[in-house]
Amino acid sequence: MKTRLALFVGALCGLCLPKTAMAQERDDRATILNFKGIQYTSNDSLFYTNFRFRMQNRLGYNNVLDDADNGKFDARIRRLRMRIDGYIYTRKISYSIQLAFTRSDQDFDDTGVANIVRDAVVFYNFTDDFYISFGQNKLPGNRQRVNSSGQLQFADRSLVNGNFTIDRDFGLTLNLSKKIGEMPFNAKAAISTGEGRVASGTDDGLAYTGRVEFLPLGQFTNDGDYSEGDIERETTPKLSIGGGYSYNDRTTREGGQLGRYVKNPFTLKTSFVDAIFKYRGFAYQAEYMRRDVDNPFNIVDDRLNQVDGPEEEETYAYKGWGVNQQASYLLNKGYEVAARYTFVAPHEQIRHLEDQIDLVELGLTKYIKAHRLKFQINGNYMVKNGDFGNNRSKNSWGGMIQVELGI
């Protein structure tokens, strides 16, 4: 009875903490410091467990401007996740487990297998600023991917991330935080399988990924460089500039760690540069990504993608580049207004298959408990192939309402 009461009080206290006392959720390490969920510590202090969940429920609408009645509604649970973090025997050995329970979170459409495991990773912490990890977790990729989906100020990440992200993988990662003079500096490197959350065996090639971050104006409050919007209302200007590169050698999936399986392995080279700035409720971030591959065309491997029929299906890797920018301001009483502009340009090799896209989005968010409990309204207008004038038949507009709740 006492254990149940302690768990309930711990969870309640976590929900009632002031915003500034809550650490940001990090996907690149176990969140066991200054973060309150449902917690349990053994009497001998040999292990500690922090249990949390979160959900994203949404209603969306999209309509193409082709004079046809093709408006589509999207009402669903976008994410429902359970996360368990903790340590065992010593704080130096920590772990993070994250499970997903919705179809779109399970790679089911690409692989035909309901893979509920998103993260299963063990960390060895030499110090607070130097640790290694082994298992399945996010690679040190672009900033918006590194940020948890629960820390976003729009309902979804940008199309730049959607087309070029390197996502999760299984492997070994090294994380180091130091100072160059008085400037904080973070370096991350990973060697991984290159096939992501695999539903079958891995191939012979590996993926090599590295990322560096410079914070010339000092550390953000509560790891605020790993969340969108200036929830903390930084009292002094804060800036983080990051970038990196991923070389995925002989991958067997369309997007490296994501997408359908292909018959002929190809090598994907992804580069990215990003920055985030925050000051007194104002936040701005920008991201550039580029993917190169010598020959982007391939054939779907029907043995691994549950494809029926005798004819081979052609596919390709998205080759090209994109830029995303978004700015926001936190008003009184937890209201935030935000705007986002995204540009994606396919390489000329796949230009006959992919459209150039300009996307403008506006957002209004009401934060009840920072990113743990929030209500979001987004509107968007998409322009394809630069047709801002009379020829708009492929353009579209839409909107979305989303509620996020978690502990």
N, C-alpha and C positions, 0 to 999 in steps of 0.2 A: 504494500500500500504506500509506504514512504517513497519507494522508487518511482511509482506512477505519479505521485504528487510532485516529486522533484522534476520529473520530465515535463509535466504540464506547466509548472512554474517557470522552468527554463525556456520553454517555447513562448509563453506569454510575455516574459521579460524581453525576449528577442524581438517580439513584435512591437513592444512599447518603448524600445530604446530611441533616443533622439537621433535624427538623421546623421549628425556629425560623429556619432559614436559607432556607426556601422561601417565595417570595412566593405570594400567592393568585392564582389565574387570574382575569383580568378580561376580560369580553366587550366592555367599552366602550372598550378601547384595546389596542394591541399589547403583549403581555407579553414584553418583551425584556430587562428588568432583573431580575437575581437569580432567574431562572427557568431551570432546566436541562432541556433536551430533547436531541435530536440537532441539534448546531449546526454551522454552517459560516460562516466569515468569509473573504472574498477576501483575497489577499495584499496588495492595495493598500487594504484596509479600506473599499472603496467600497460594499460591501453585506454584509449579515449575514442569515442565515436560521436560524430555530429551528423544527424539525419535531417534532410530537408527535402522539400518538393516544390515544384512550381508548375503552373499551367498558363497557357495562352489561349483564350477563347476569342474567336473573331467572326465578323460578318463583313463580307466584301462584295463589291459590284464592279464589273468592267464592261465597257461597251465600245465596239469598233465603229468608226465613223464611215461606214460603207452603205448607208441608207437601208440596211437590213435589220431585222428584228433579232439581233444576236446578243443582247445583254445577258450577262451571266452572273449569277449570285454564287458566293462561296461562303458557306456557313459551316464551320467545323472547329474542332479542337486542334489548333496548329501544333502545340507542344504540350506534352504531359510528361514530366521528368522527375525522377527520384535521384537524389544524390546523397552519397555517404562519404564523408571525409574523416580522417582520424590518424592516430599513430598507434604503434604496437611495440611494447617493451621499452622503447625509448623515443623521444621526440625526434631523434635523427632519422627514424624510419617511419615515414608517413605514407598515406595512400589516398586515392580518390577513385570512387566508383560512380558512374552516372548511367542510368538506364532510361530508355525512351519507350513510350507506350502508344504512340500514334504512328500510323502507316507512313506518313511523310517523313518521319524521323528515323525510319528503320531501313532505308535503302531497298525497300521491297520492290518498288517499281522498276529499279535498274537490275536487280539480281534475282528476284523471285523468292528471296529468303527474308523472313522477318528477323532482322538482326537488332535486338533490343539493346545491345551493349554499345554505348558510345565511348565511355572512358573506363579503363581498368588499368591503373598505373600505380607503380610504387616509386616513392622518392627517397633518396638518401641525402640528408641535409648535413653537409660538412659544417656549414654555418648558415645564418639567415640569408647571407648574400651569395652563397655558392652551393648549388645542389644539382644532382643528376636524377633522371627519371628513366624508368624502363617499363614499357607496356604500351597500351593504346591510349593516345591522347592527341590533342591538337598539336600540329607542327608550328614552329615559330614563323608564321606567315605574315600576311598583311594585317594591319591594325584592326580593321573591322572584323576579321575572322578571329583574331586572338581574343577580342572582347567577347564576353559571354552574350548569347542572344537575349538574356535577361537584363542586359545593361544598355540596350539600344533605345534611341529616342524616336525611331520610326518602327512600324510593325515588323518590317523585314530589313535585312541588309540590302545594300545597293546592287544594281545589275553588274557593276564592275566586279564586286565580290562574287556574285552568282556565276559569272562566266570564267573567272580566272583563279578562284581560290584554290588552295592546296589542301585545306581541311585536315581531317584526322588521319593518323597512320600508326602503325606499330613499329616501335624502334627504341633507340637510346637517345636521350636529349641532355645537353649540358647547359646550365643557366648560371651566369655570373653577373653580379652587380658590383661596380666599383665607382671610384671618383677620379676624374682627371682634374687635378687641382680642387676646386670646389664644385665642379659640375658632375652630377650623377651620370653614370654610363652603364647600360645593360647590354650584354652580349649573350646570344643563344645560338646553339648549333645542334643539328639532329642528323642521325643516320637512321633511315627507316626502310620498310619494305617497298614502298612506292605504290601499293595497291589499296591503301585505305583500310576500311573495315571489311576485310576480305570475307567472302562467302565460300571461297575455295582455296586451293593452295596458292602460294606466292610464286613469282617468276624468278629468273636469275638476276635481274637488275635491281639496284637499290636507288633510293632517293637521298639526296644530300641537300640540306636546307640550313641557311644561316640568316640571322637577323641581328641588327644593332640598333640601339636607341640612345639618343643624347638628350639630356634635360638641362639646357643652359641656364634656366631660371630657377632651378631647384626642384625638389620633389613635389608632386601634387598631393593634396590632402587626401588621406585614405585611399591611396592608389587611384586617384581620379583620372589618371591617364589611361586607365583600362575601363572607362565607362564613358558614355556619351552624355552631353549636356553638363552644365556646371551646377550640379546639385549642391555641391559644397560651398558655392559662392566664394571662390578663391579671393582672398584679400590682397594678394599681390599677383601680378601676371605669371602664368605658368605655361611652359611650352615643351613639347616633346617632339623630336624629329627622329624618324626611324626609316629603315630600309633593309632590303635583303634580297636573297636569290635562292631559287630552288632548281636543282638539276635532277629530274626524274628519269633515270636510265632504263630504257626498255620496259616501260609500263604496259600493262595489258588492259587498261581502262581508258575510256574516251577523255576523261578529265584528269588522269593520273590517279588520284585517290577517290574520284567520284565517276559516275557514269557507267554505261554498259561496258561489258567486256568485249574485247576485239581479238581477232585472230592473229594479227601481225603486230608484235610489240613495236612501239615507237617511243622516242625520247622527247620529253617536254621540258622546256627551259622557261621558267617564270621569274620575272623581276618585279619588284615593288618598292615604292617610296611613299611615305605618308607623314603627316604631321597633325598635331592637335594643340589648340591654344584655348586657355580658359582665364577669365578674369571677371569678377563681380557679377556672375550670372550669365555672362556672354560666353559662348563657346563656338569655335570654328574648327573644322577638320577637313583635310583634303587627302586624297589617295590616288596614286597612279599605279596601274598594273599593266604588264605586257607578257604575252606568251608567244614563244617561238617554237616551231617544230618543222623539220625539214620537209616532210611530206605528211600533211594533216589527214589524208584520206585513208580509210581502212574498211574492214569488213566485220560486221557484228558476229561474235562467236555465239551461235545459237545453242551450243551445249551448256553455256553458263547463263544465258539470258532467257531461258524458257521460251524461245522463239520457235514457232511451228511453221512448216512449209518447206518445200524443196529449194526455193530461190534464196540466194544469198542477199542479205540486206547491207547496203553501203552505209557507212557513217563517217564521221570526221571529228578531229579535235578542234576546238574553237581557237583559232589563231588570230591574234590582233592585239588591240590595246584599248584602254579606257581610263577615264578620269571621273572621280566623284568628289563633290564638294557639298558640305552642309554646314549651316550656321543656325544658332538658336539663342534665345534669351529667356531666362527664368524670371517670370513675373512674380508678384506677391501671391501668397497663399498657394504656392506650389504649381501654378500654371506656367507652361512653357510653350512658346511658339517657335517653330522651326521651319526651315526651307532647305530643300536639297535639289541639286542639279547634277545629273549623271549623263555622261557621253560615252558611248561604246562604238568602236569602229572595227569591223572585221577586216582581216587581211584580204588582199585582192584575190588570193587563191580560193577563198571560200565566199567571196563577195556575192556570187550568184545563189548562195544558199542562206546567207545571213544578212539582215538589214542593219544599216547604220541607225543608231538610236540616240535621240535626245529625250531625256525624261526629267520633268519638273514635278516636284512633290512639295506639298505643304502639310504641316502637322501641328496639332494641338494636343498637348499631354497634360493631364492632371495627376501630379504625384501625391499620393496619399501617404505612402511610406517609402520615399525614395523610389528605387526601381523594384522594390519588393511588392508594392501594390500601386498600380497606376492604370489610368484609363487613357486610351489613345484614339484620336480621330485623324486619319490621313486622307488626302486627296491628291490625284496625280493626273498628268496629261503627258502622253507619249507621242513623239513625232518620229516617223520612220523615214529614212533616206533624205532628211532635210526638207521635207515637204511641209513648210509652214504656210504656204499659200493656198491656192484653190484645189490642188490635187491632194486631198487629205484622206483618201479612202482607206488607207492602212493605219492612220492614226487612231488613237483610242484614249479614253478617259475612264477614271474609276475612283473608287473611294473605299475606305475600310474603317471599321470600328473594332478595337481590340481591348480586352481586359486582361491584365497580367496580375496574378496573385501567387505568392510564394512565401516560404519561411526559410 
